Amino acid sequence: MRRSVGLPCHRAAVLPWVFLLAACADASRITLPGRVEEPRALPSKQGPTGGRILYAAGTLTTDLFSMDADGSDVVRLTTAASSESAPAWAPDGKRTLFASDADNGFSFAIYIMNADGTGVTRLTTPPVSEDDTSPRALGPYVVFVRQDFTATTRAIWWMNDDGTDLTRLTSGPADSDPAPSPNGKLVAFIRDGDVHVVDAVTGAVTRLTTTADVESSPAWSPGGKQIAFAQRNPGPSNQDLFVMNADGTAITQLTNTPSVDERAPRWSPDGKRIAFSATVLGEWMSIWIMDADGTSLNRITPPAEFNHYLGAWAR
């Protein structure tokens, strides 16, 4: 592999949110591209953690948690006064990657810890004017976003899972939301509001979407055949979830909720469901799960006086 390169919660709004989502899940309005059959998911490297969902929760600062896919067995992983974000499974599938501003002044750095929150180790030390965020496992490596506030630039970087051999992967100047493919050869990301893919071997970049809307949070299906993503409509300015083939064809809308913002789709390890974060009618953000065709919606985090930011499900 070449290395050169929150608002107050109104709990009465929960029922309207349920009805809105139920409406968007109308099977007559949702069709997967050509009814593409998802191939068997790649063997999980996560062992007993394979079905666990990672997320951040809080208000001014956030801590990290894990839970089962039905919202049960919640385990708090961090209790620091700092802010932790963007949890994801590490390359070994047994540890957790995340970003934190705990030990680096005002800058965020990338950390790794055991799945139970122990053994926290810092992997990067960015300059004070830069943030390292959004870590994800790319095969045996780790990709992340480095943002330079002085030059107002963002690019995708990668490194070994011990923080060594730090290398820039994309040119920027405004690249974000890295999402490695299951085979560890490609990284989907956002550039200029569209989904792109970079080949980690050759460095070649391919643009997958060319819409007037703003895309974010791409996520590969476990079999590598599809990419889910969020799209913000500049008209009513709400965000819905979509899915497309891995080559950018057959874009299909999964949710259609003008009063709801859905974001950060994450596939289940078997590729049959998608988890996401959503905000509706002034509520705090919560985590939901639906089938991969947009049906069978289920809220898995209860109403609370803080936000739930989905981090990861499958690797």
C-alpha positions in Angstrom: 0.0 0.0 0.0 1.6 3.3 -1.1 2.2 5.8 1.6 3.1 8.9 -0.3 0.5 10.5 -0.4 -28.7 21.7 21.5 -32.1 23.1 22.0 -34.6 22.3 24.9 -36.5 19.1 24.6 -40.3 19.1 24.2 -41.2 15.5 25.0 -44.7 15.9 23.5 -42.9 16.1 20.1 -41.9 12.5 20.2 -45.2 11.3 18.8 -45.2 13.6 15.8 -41.6 12.4 15.1 -42.8 8.8 15.1 -45.6 9.6 12.7 -43.3 11.5 10.4 -40.8 8.7 10.3 -43.5 6.2 9.8 -44.7 8.2 6.8 -41.2 8.3 5.3 -41.0 4.5 5.7 -43.9 3.9 3.4 -42.8 0.9 1.4 -44.6 2.2 -1.7 -42.3 5.2 -1.8 -39.0 3.4 -1.1 -37.2 1.1 -3.4 -33.6 -0.1 -3.2 -31.7 0.2 -6.5 -32.9 -2.6 -8.7 -33.4 -4.7 -5.5 -29.6 -5.2 -5.4 -28.8 -8.3 -3.2 -26.2 -7.5 -0.7 -23.4 -10.1 -0.8 -22.5 -11.9 2.4 -20.9 -9.5 4.8 -17.1 -9.8 5.3 -16.1 -11.8 8.3 -16.3 -9.6 11.4 -13.1 -8.9 13.2 -14.9 -7.5 16.2 -15.5 -10.7 18.2 -17.8 -10.0 21.1 -18.0 -6.3 20.3 -19.4 -6.8 16.8 -23.0 -5.9 17.6 -22.2 -2.9 19.9 -23.1 0.6 18.9 -20.6 3.4 19.8 -21.9 7.0 20.4 -21.1 10.3 22.1 -23.7 12.0 24.4 -23.8 15.3 26.2 -24.4 19.0 25.8 -21.4 21.4 26.1 -19.0 18.5 26.4 -19.6 14.9 25.4 -18.6 11.5 26.7 -18.5 8.2 24.9 -20.8 5.2 25.4 -21.5 1.8 23.9 -24.8 -0.1 23.8 -26.5 -3.1 22.3 -28.5 -2.6 19.1 -31.8 -2.5 21.0 -30.6 0.4 23.2 -29.9 -1.9 26.2 -26.7 -2.6 28.3 -25.4 1.0 28.1 -21.8 1.3 29.2 -20.2 4.6 29.8 -16.6 4.6 28.4 -15.3 8.1 29.4 -15.9 10.4 32.3 -13.4 13.2 31.6 -14.1 16.9 31.9 -12.9 17.2 28.3 -15.0 16.5 25.2 -14.7 13.2 23.4 -16.3 12.6 20.0 -16.5 10.4 16.9 -16.0 7.0 18.4 -15.2 4.1 15.9 -13.9 0.6 16.1 -10.1 0.3 15.8 -8.4 -1.8 13.1 -8.2 -4.8 15.5 -12.0 -4.5 16.1 -11.5 -4.8 19.8 -10.5 -1.3 20.8 -12.1 2.1 20.2 -10.8 5.1 18.3 -12.0 8.6 19.2 -11.1 12.3 19.1 -10.6 14.4 22.3 -9.3 17.7 23.5 -8.2 16.3 26.8 -4.4 16.7 26.7 -3.6 19.0 23.8 -4.7 22.5 24.8 -7.7 23.6 22.6 -6.8 21.1 19.8 -8.5 17.7 19.3 -6.2 14.7 18.9 -6.8 11.1 18.0 -6.9 8.5 20.9 -7.3 4.7 21.2 -8.6 2.7 24.2 -9.9 -0.7 25.1 -13.6 -1.4 24.5 -14.3 -1.0 28.2 -12.8 2.5 28.3 -9.5 1.5 29.9 -6.0 1.9 28.5 -6.4 5.3 26.9 -3.5 6.2 24.6 -3.0 9.3 22.5 -2.0 8.6 18.9 -1.6 12.2 17.4 -0.3 15.5 18.6 -1.5 18.2 16.1 -0.2 21.7 16.3 -2.3 24.1 18.5 -3.9 25.6 15.4 -5.0 22.2 14.1 -7.6 19.6 15.0 -7.5 15.8 14.4 -11.0 14.3 14.2 -13.2 11.6 12.7 -10.9 8.5 13.0 -11.8 5.4 11.2 -10.1 2.0 10.6 -8.7 1.5 7.1 -7.6 -2.1 7.0 -4.7 -2.2 9.6 -4.4 1.6 9.4 -6.3 4.6 10.8 -7.6 7.5 8.7 -8.8 10.8 10.1 -9.4 14.5 9.3 -6.7 17.1 10.1 -8.1 20.6 10.0 -5.8 23.7 10.0 -7.8 26.7 11.3 -5.0 29.1 10.4 -5.3 28.2 6.7 -8.9 27.0 6.9 -8.0 23.8 5.2 -9.1 20.1 5.8 -7.6 16.9 4.4 -7.7 13.2 5.0 -4.6 11.7 6.7 -3.6 8.2 7.7 -1.2 6.4 10.0 -0.4 3.1 11.7 -2.7 2.2 14.6 0.1 3.2 17.0 0.3 6.7 15.6 3.5 6.2 13.6 4.1 6.9 9.8 1.7 9.8 9.6 0.9 10.6 5.9 -1.5 12.9 4.1 -3.9 11.0 1.8 -6.0 13.7 0.1 -5.1 17.2 -1.1 -7.9 19.1 0.5 -8.6 22.0 0.9 -12.0 21.0 2.4 -12.1 17.2 2.7 -14.1 15.6 5.5 -16.1 12.5 6.8 -13.7 9.7 5.8 -15.4 6.3 5.4 -13.1 3.3 4.6 -14.4 0.5 2.4 -14.7 -3.0 3.9 -11.8 -4.2 1.8 -9.5 -1.4 3.1 -8.6 -0.2 -0.4 -10.9 2.8 -0.8 -12.0 5.8 1.4 -15.2 7.6 0.7 -15.2 11.2 1.8 -16.9 14.6 1.3 -15.4 17.3 -0.9 -17.3 20.4 -2.0 -20.5 18.9 -0.7 -20.3 15.8 -2.8 -19.3 12.2 -2.1 -15.9 11.3 -3.5 -13.7 8.1 -3.2 -9.9 8.0 -3.0 -8.0 4.9 -3.8 -5.6 4.3 -1.0 -3.1 2.5 -3.3 -2.9 4.9 -6.2 -4.2 8.1 -4.6 -6.7 8.5 -7.5 -9.9 10.4 -6.6 -13.3 9.7 -8.1 -16.4 11.9 -7.7 -19.6 9.9 -7.1 -22.3 12.6 -6.6 -22.9 15.8 -8.5 -26.1 17.2 -6.9 -26.9 20.7 -6.0 -27.6 19.5 -2.4 -24.9 19.0 0.3 -23.9 15.5 1.1 -22.3 14.3 4.3 -21.4 11.2 6.4 -20.9 8.5 3.7 -20.9 4.9 5.0 -20.1 1.7 3.1 -22.4 -1.4 3.5 -20.5 -4.3 5.0 -20.4 -6.1 1.6 -19.0 -3.0 -0.1 -21.8 -2.8 -2.7 -23.6 0.3 -1.5 -22.9 3.6 0.3 -25.4 5.3 2.6 -25.2 9.1 3.1 -27.0 12.1 4.4 -28.1 14.9 2.0 -29.2 18.4 3.0 -31.8 20.1 0.7 -31.0 23.9 0.4 -34.7 24.6 0.0 -36.5 23.5 3.2 -33.0 22.9 4.5 -33.7 19.6 6.1 -31.4 16.5 5.9 -32.6 13.1 4.7 -30.8 9.7 4.2 -30.0 8.1 0.9 -28.3 5.1 -0.5 -26.5 4.5 -3.8 -24.4 1.8 -5.5 -20.7 2.0 -4.7 -20.1 3.5 -8.2 -22.5 6.4 -7.5 -25.4 5.1 -9.6 -29.0 4.3 -8.5 -29.3 7.0 -5.8 -32.4 6.2 -3.7 -34.0 8.2 -0.9 -34.6 6.3 2.3 -36.2 9.0 4.5 -38.5 11.9 3.5 -39.2 14.0 6.6 -39.3 17.8 6.0 -39.3 18.6 9.8 -36.6 16.1 10.7 -32.9 16.1 10.3 -31.3 12.6 9.9 -27.6 12.3 9.8 -24.6 9.9 10.3 -26.0 6.6 8.8 -24.2 3.5 10.0 -24.8 0.0 8.8 -25.3 -3.0 11.0 -22.6 -5.8 10.8 -24.9 -7.9 8.7 -25.9 -5.1 6.3 -29.6 -5.5 7.0 -30.2 -2.3 9.1 -29.0 1.3 9.3 -28.6 3.3 12.5 -28.6 7.1 12.4 -29.0 10.2 14.6 -32.0 12.5 14.2 -33.4 15.8 15.5 -37.1 16.8 15.2 -39.1 19.9 16.3 -36.6 21.3 18.8 -35.9 17.9 20.4 -32.5 16.8 21.4 -30.8 14.5 19.0 -31.5 10.7 19.4 -30.5 7.5 17.8 -32.8 5.4 15.6 -32.5 2.2 13.7 -34.3 1.2 10.5 -34.2 -1.6 7.9 -31.8 -0.9 5.0 -34.8 -0.1 2.8 -36.0 2.7 5.1 -38.8 0.7 6.8 -39.3 -0.6 10.4 -38.1 2.5 12.2 -37.3 2.1 15.9 -36.0 4.7 18.4 -33.3 3.2 20.6 -32.3 6.1 22.9 -35.0 7.6 25.1 -35.8 11.3 25.3 -33.1 13.1 27.3 -31.8 16.6 28.1 -28.8 16.0 25.9 -27.8 14.9 22.4 -26.9 11.5 21.2 -24.3 11.5 18.4 -24.0 8.1 16.6 -20.4 7.1 16.1 -20.1 3.5 14.7 -21.8 0.1 14.5 -20.1 -2.1 12.0 -16.4 -1.5 11.4 
